[in-house]
Amino acid sequence: MAKAKKAIQVKSVKAKPSMKVMKAMTKLTKLAMPAIKAPMKQAIMKKPASKTKTATIKVPMIDSGLSSWAVELLALSPALGQDNFFRMKIDQIERTWSWWENWGGTGGDGQSSVQAFSTLALAQRRFREQFRSKTGNNFGRAFVAKEKKYKLVQNDELGAAPKPAAGQWQYYLPRGDIGWHNHPKQKNMEMLWKQSNCDGSLCIRVAWAPGNRFQNVLDFSKMELRRHPTGVRLAIRRVPHGETCSNEPPGHIPDAMANEHVGGGVA
């Protein structure tokens, strides 16, 4: 019996690429990779568009009647040359409430300070405390003027209501540059005049000139200005808004005082 022949197994041998071929393939791969990665990166980073729109949230403003939280207080004694104001009010800026105060001598700008509060209740509490300290009265109740305390006066400039057109204030020089001249403190004169109309006890006011060099005593009952210590006395007038100013001298020119020196205008 013939012996079976052994099957001859032939192993396939893969030829290894040469070094030059491998370097060429590596170079081609590096050049091709950016073109392959770019679309993949864009596909990963791209997010589906959101269908939800961003809503604008409006914070409701509290209508607290802040126009009523604004007052002017006054310490007045013309005989002693005292005429000091103290103003305060509450303002709202977005979600913050501020308590503002301004104090000084009438005729000047005075000093100011502002304090912020997180809630309206805190600002109102500070307002009430200061009001009681200055006047001896509780804010919001019937006001009773007390000795050695500030009194409550009207100041339309602090409120939010529309202001009527202001008049034009002038003083008359009888010598030198004779004639009517515009007063340099128009806004202040108008405010003091309005206060005297509301309260007859405020018809005489003491307004300090710049630098506190002298005092201007305003007598709205006589429409007269007296300067101390120089003794100058001048007639004053208010020309209503829209009316033409007359160049005629006043019907009454105040008599000169002993040490009077008229001239130089009013500061």
JOSULGI-V50207 format. One record per pair of residues at least 12 apart in sequence whose C-alpha atoms are under 10 Angstrom apart, sorted by the first residue. I is the first residue (numbers start at 1). GAP is how many residues later the second one is. Records with the same first field share a line. If there is no record, write none. Layout:
# JOSULGI-V50207
I = GAP ; GAP
This chain:
# JOSULGI-V50207
59 = 35 ; 36
60 = 34 ; 35
61 = 31 ; 32 ; 33 ; 34
62 = 30 ; 32 ; 33 ; 58
64 = 28 ; 56
66 = 23 ; 24 ; 25 ; 26 ; 54 ; 58 ; 93 ; 94
67 = 22 ; 23 ; 24 ; 91 ; 92 ; 93 ; 94
68 = 21 ; 22 ; 72 ; 90 ; 91 ; 92
69 = 19 ; 20 ; 21 ; 22 ; 30 ; 55 ; 58 ; 59 ; 70 ; 71 ; 89 ; 90
70 = 17 ; 18 ; 19 ; 20 ; 21 ; 29 ; 30 ; 31 ; 57 ; 84 ; 85 ; 86 ; 87 ; 88 ; 89 ; 90
71 = 15 ; 16 ; 17 ; 18 ; 19 ; 30 ; 56 ; 60 ; 81 ; 82 ; 83 ; 84 ; 85 ; 86 ; 87 ; 88
72 = 13 ; 14 ; 15 ; 16 ; 17 ; 29 ; 30 ; 31 ; 59 ; 78 ; 79 ; 80 ; 81 ; 82 ; 83 ; 84 ; 85 ; 86
73 = 12 ; 13 ; 14 ; 15 ; 30 ; 58 ; 61 ; 62 ; 76 ; 77 ; 78 ; 79 ; 80 ; 81 ; 82
74 = 12 ; 13 ; 29 ; 30 ; 31 ; 32 ; 60 ; 61 ; 75 ; 76 ; 77 ; 78 ; 79 ; 80 ; 128
75 = 30 ; 31 ; 59 ; 60 ; 72 ; 73 ; 74 ; 75 ; 76 ; 77
76 = 30 ; 72 ; 73 ; 74 ; 75 ; 125 ; 126 ; 128 ; 129 ; 130
77 = 125 ; 127 ; 128 ; 129
78 = 124 ; 126 ; 127 ; 128 ; 129 ; 139 ; 140
79 = 125 ; 127
80 = 126
81 = 124 ; 125 ; 126 ; 127 ; 134 ; 135 ; 136 ; 147
82 = 23 ; 24 ; 123 ; 124 ; 125 ; 126
83 = 21 ; 22 ; 23 ; 24 ; 121 ; 122 ; 123 ; 124 ; 125
84 = 19 ; 20 ; 21 ; 22 ; 23 ; 24 ; 26 ; 66 ; 122 ; 123 ; 124
85 = 17 ; 18 ; 19 ; 20 ; 21 ; 22 ; 23 ; 25 ; 65 ; 66 ; 67 ; 68
86 = 15 ; 16 ; 17 ; 18 ; 19 ; 20 ; 24 ; 25 ; 26 ; 45 ; 48 ; 64 ; 65 ; 66
87 = 13 ; 14 ; 15 ; 16 ; 17 ; 25 ; 44 ; 65 ; 66 ; 68 ; 71
88 = 12 ; 13 ; 14 ; 15 ; 24 ; 25 ; 26 ; 39 ; 42 ; 43 ; 70
89 = 12 ; 13 ; 25 ; 34 ; 35 ; 38 ; 69 ; 70
90 = 24 ; 25 ; 26 ; 30 ; 33 ; 34 ; 36 ; 37
91 = 23 ; 25 ; 29 ; 32
92 = 24 ; 25 ; 27 ; 28
93 = 23
95 = 22 ; 23 ; 24 ; 25
96 = 20 ; 21 ; 22 ; 23 ; 24 ; 27
97 = 18 ; 19 ; 20 ; 21 ; 22 ; 23 ; 24 ; 25 ; 26 ; 27
98 = 16 ; 17 ; 18 ; 19 ; 20 ; 21 ; 22 ; 24 ; 25 ; 26
99 = 14 ; 15 ; 16 ; 17 ; 18 ; 21 ; 23 ; 24 ; 25 ; 27 ; 28
100 = 12 ; 13 ; 14 ; 15 ; 16 ; 23 ; 27
101 = 12 ; 13 ; 14 ; 26 ; 29
102 = 12
105 = 101 ; 102 ; 103 ; 104 ; 107
106 = 82 ; 86 ; 99 ; 100 ; 101 ; 102 ; 103
107 = 78 ; 81 ; 82 ; 85 ; 98 ; 99 ; 100 ; 101 ; 102 ; 103 ; 105 ; 108 ; 109
108 = 77 ; 80 ; 99 ; 100 ; 101 ; 102 ; 103 ; 104
109 = 79 ; 101
127 = 12
128 = 12
131 = 19 ; 21
132 = 17 ; 18
133 = 16 ; 17
134 = 14 ; 15 ; 16 ; 17 ; 18
135 = 12 ; 13 ; 14 ; 15 ; 16 ; 17
136 = 12 ; 13 ; 14 ; 15
137 = 12 ; 13 ; 14 ; 15
153 = 42 ; 43 ; 45 ; 46 ; 49
154 = 37 ; 38 ; 40 ; 41 ; 42 ; 44 ; 45
155 = 36 ; 37 ; 39 ; 40
156 = 35 ; 38 ; 39
157 = 30 ; 34
164 = 77
165 = 75 ; 76 ; 77
166 = 20 ; 21 ; 23 ; 24 ; 25 ; 72 ; 73 ; 74 ; 75 ; 76
167 = 19 ; 20 ; 22 ; 23 ; 70 ; 71 ; 72 ; 73 ; 74 ; 75 ; 76
168 = 14 ; 15 ; 18 ; 19 ; 21 ; 22 ; 69 ; 70 ; 71 ; 72 ; 73 ; 74 ; 75 ; 77
169 = 12 ; 13 ; 14 ; 15 ; 16 ; 17 ; 18 ; 19 ; 20 ; 21 ; 67 ; 68 ; 69 ; 70 ; 71
170 = 12 ; 13 ; 14 ; 15 ; 16 ; 19 ; 65 ; 66 ; 67 ; 68 ; 69 ; 75 ; 96
171 = 12 ; 13 ; 52 ; 53 ; 54 ; 63 ; 64 ; 65 ; 66 ; 67 ; 79 ; 94 ; 95
172 = 52 ; 53 ; 61 ; 62 ; 63 ; 64 ; 65 ; 75 ; 76 ; 77 ; 78 ; 81 ; 93 ; 94
173 = 60 ; 61 ; 62 ; 63 ; 76 ; 80 ; 89 ; 90 ; 91 ; 92 ; 93
174 = 60 ; 61 ; 75 ; 76 ; 79 ; 80 ; 88 ; 89
175 = 86 ; 87 ; 88
176 = 86 ; 87 ; 88 ; 89
177 = 86 ; 87 ; 88
178 = 71 ; 85
179 = 68 ; 69 ; 70 ; 71
180 = 55 ; 56 ; 57 ; 65 ; 66 ; 67 ; 68 ; 69 ; 70
181 = 55 ; 66 ; 84 ; 85
182 = 54 ; 55 ; 83 ; 84
183 = 53 ; 54 ; 82 ; 83 ; 84
184 = 81 ; 82 ; 83
185 = 24 ; 81 ; 82
186 = 52
188 = 19
189 = 18 ; 29 ; 49
190 = 48
192 = 12 ; 13 ; 15 ; 26 ; 28
193 = 12 ; 25 ; 26 ; 27 ; 28 ; 30 ; 45
196 = 23 ; 24 ; 25
197 = 23 ; 24
200 = 20 ; 21
202 = 16 ; 17 ; 18 ; 19
203 = 15 ; 16 ; 17 ; 18 ; 19 ; 20
204 = 13 ; 14 ; 15 ; 16 ; 17 ; 18 ; 19 ; 20 ; 21
205 = 12 ; 13 ; 14 ; 15 ; 20
206 = 12 ; 13 ; 19 ; 20 ; 21 ; 22
207 = 20
208 = 19 ; 20 ; 59
209 = 18 ; 57 ; 58
210 = 57
213 = 15 ; 16
214 = 13 ; 14 ; 15 ; 16 ; 53
215 = 12 ; 13 ; 14 ; 15 ; 52
216 = 12 ; 13 ; 15 ; 16 ; 17 ; 50 ; 51
217 = 16
218 = 15 ; 16 ; 18
219 = 16 ; 17
220 = 16 ; 17
222 = 13 ; 14 ; 15 ; 30 ; 32
223 = 12 ; 13 ; 14 ; 15 ; 29 ; 31
224 = 12 ; 13 ; 28 ; 29 ; 30
225 = 29 ; 41
226 = 28 ; 31
227 = 33 ; 39
228 = 32
229 = 30 ; 31
230 = 27 ; 28 ; 29 ; 30 ; 31 ; 32
231 = 25 ; 26 ; 27 ; 28 ; 29 ; 30 ; 31
232 = 22 ; 23 ; 24 ; 25 ; 26 ; 27 ; 28 ; 29 ; 30 ; 31 ; 33 ; 34
233 = 20 ; 21 ; 22 ; 23 ; 24 ; 27 ; 28 ; 29
234 = 18 ; 19 ; 20 ; 21 ; 22 ; 28 ; 31 ; 32
235 = 14 ; 15 ; 16 ; 17 ; 18 ; 19
236 = 14 ; 17
237 = 13
